Every structure is written in C-alpha cells, then in structure tokens.
Amino acid sequence: MMRERWHPRFSRALEPIDRVVGQIAPLLAFVRS
C-alpha cells in the first residue's frame, strides 16, 4: 500500500481501522442501494 511508504507507523495504527472499514463498507453499500 502507498500509505506504508510515507509512514509505516501510521499505517500500522490504521490497519485495524482499515479492517473495520473493509467490513462496514459493503454493509453501507447494501443499505444505500
């Protein structure tokens, strides 16, 4: 990922958030449609 290039520590902090967003995004798309 591009994020890891400019700030690996920041990327690691966001990793669990990315996972949660990855799970919620399909739900949001399903609710909106």
Secondary structure, 3 states (H helix, E strand, C coil): CHHHHHCHHHHHHHHHHHHHHHHHHHHHHHHHC
